[in-house]
């Protein structure tokens, strides 16, 4: 019975992740985000499509949906699945977080064409394990600031999510459960696959530069 929490967690994460925040927000300003820039629904492209007024709620929404999914799964574990094995709970939480990223990148509610998952991954990592999430946030933000390329920071978020959760588990850091590595692996794979085109653009030195600073 306890193991039912695992597929439920994955489903919750994917459905929350599938909420296409950027697509809906930019529509409020009469813009189809699909026709602008990269065509993705994330915060960076929302900025290009409709400015800061659209980017801020898009970023907040994309951050919250993964975090809320994790919080909801933990609430279910403490109530509807009270007494569930800690490994089962941790696996359900990790899958909920990873599925939220996949839902953001390939959303059910937006034709399976979404964003790249950087903000969702960073915020969800923070909800799963704040210490690891802090490392992910700082690394991603510093690399975006240094490179002025959003995809570089996003790549870093995926890679650092996997590396940090894995190293914390190996190092037996308190509360860093091995099952959370599932989240790191899903974050890395989801972001890596979503940014296939960007990898080629980086190689060709044609990737877009952020020009706000």
N, C-alpha and C positions, 0 to 999 in steps of 0.2 A: 504493500500500500504506500509506504514512504516513497518508493521510487517513482510514483506518479508525479511527484513534485518536479522531477527532472524534465519530462516533456512539457509539463505545464509552464515551467520557468522559461523554457526555450520559446514556447508559443507566445507568452506574454511579452518577452523581449522583442521578438520579431514584429508583433503587431504594434507595439509602442514605437519601435524604430521606424516602422513604415509610415508614420505620420509625416507627410511631406511639408514640413513647416515653411521652407523657403518658397515652394511653389504657391502655397496658399497666401503667404504674406505679400509676395510681390503682386499677386492678382489684385490685392486691395488697392494697389497703386496703378492698376491698369497695365501691368507689364507681364509678359509671358517670359519667365526666366529661362525657358528652354531655348529661346531665340537669342540669348545674350551670352557672350563670352564662351565659357566651356559648356554651357547648357546644363550644368549640374544645379542641384537645388540647395547647395550649402551656403554658408554665410558669406564666403568670399564672392561667389557669383551673385548673391542677393545684393551685395554692395555695388557690384558693377551694374546690376539691372535697375535698382531703384534707390541707391544711396544708403547712407548710414541709418536712416529711418526704417529701412527694411532689413538691413544687416543685423541690427541689434536684436530685434525679436526673433529673427531666424536663428542666430547663434544661441540665444537663451533657450528657445524651443528644442533645438537639436541637442543641447547639453542636457536639458531636463528629461527628455524622453528615455534615455538609457538609465539615468540615475533613478527615475521614478519606477522603472521596471524592476530594478534591483531591490529597491525599497519594498515594493509590493510583494515580490517573491519572499523576501525575508519576513514580511508580515504574515503571509500565508504559512510559512514554515513555523512561525511562533504560535499560530492560532489553529488553522485547519489541519496542519500537520505537526502539531505539538508533539515533541518527543522524537522527531525524526532524527536519524543518524546525522552527525555533524558533517560527514563526508558527502552524504546525499544533499544536504542543504547547501554546502559549498559548491557542489557541482551544479545544482540548479541555479544558484546565483551567478556562477561563472558563465553558464550557457545563456542565461537571460541577458547578461551584459554583452556577450559576443553576438547573440542573435539580434540585439538592438542595433549593433553596428551594421550587420548584414541587412537588416530591415531598412536602415537609413540608406544604404548603398543600392539596394535592390528592393524598393518599397512595393508592397502589395497594392497600396492605394494610389500609386503613380506610375503604373506601367512598368515596374521593375527597373526604373531609371532614376536614380537619386543622386546622392552626393558622394564624397570620398570617405567620410567617417571620422575625420580627425577630431573635431570638437566632441562628437558623441563618444568616441573612444576615450578621450582624456577625462571627460566628466564622469563617465561610467567607471573608469578605473578609480577615480576618487571615491565614488560611492561604494565600490567593492572593498577597497583597502586604501585609506587616505594617504598613508606613507608612500605607497607605490604610485598612487595617482599624482601626488605632489612632484615626484621625480619626472613623471610623464609630462605634466603641464609645463614645468620649468624647462625641460629639454626642448619640447616642441616650440615654446614661445621664444627661447633664445635663438634657435635655428631659423625661425621665421624672421626675427629681428636682424640676425646676422646676414642671412642670404637674401632677404626681401623677396623670397619665393614661397608662396603658401604651400605648394606641394612638398617642398623640402621638409618643412615642419610637420606636415601630415605624415610623410614617410617615417619621420623620426618617432612620432607618436605610436605608430604601429610597431616598429622595431623595439622601441624602449618598453612598450607595454609587455611584449613577450619576454625580453631580457630581464626586466625588473621583477616580474612575477616569478620567473624561473629561478633567478638568483636568490630572491627572498625565500622561496621554498627550499632550495638547496641549503641555504644558510640557516634554516630553521628559525627564521624571524617570527616572533610571537604573532599569532593570528594570520600568518601568511600561509594559507592552506594550499596544498599541492593542487587541489581541484581548480584553484583560480588560474593556474597556468593555461587551462582550457580557454579562458577569456583572452589571455595574452596571445595565444596561437590564433584564435579567431579574429582578433583585432589586426594582427599582422597580416594574415592571409586576406582579410576583407579589404584592407587599405591597399595592399600590394596589387591585388587584382583590379580594384577600382581605378588605380592610377597608372594603368598600362600605357595609355597615351602620353601621360606626363613623363614617364620614364624615357620615352623616345624623344620628347621635346627637350628634356634636360640634356640628353646625349647630343642633340643637334644644336644646343644652346639657343633654343627658341621659346623656352618657357617664359610665361608672363611674369613681369616684375611688379611688385607692389610699389606704388608711387606716392603713398600718403606720407612718407617721411624721407 
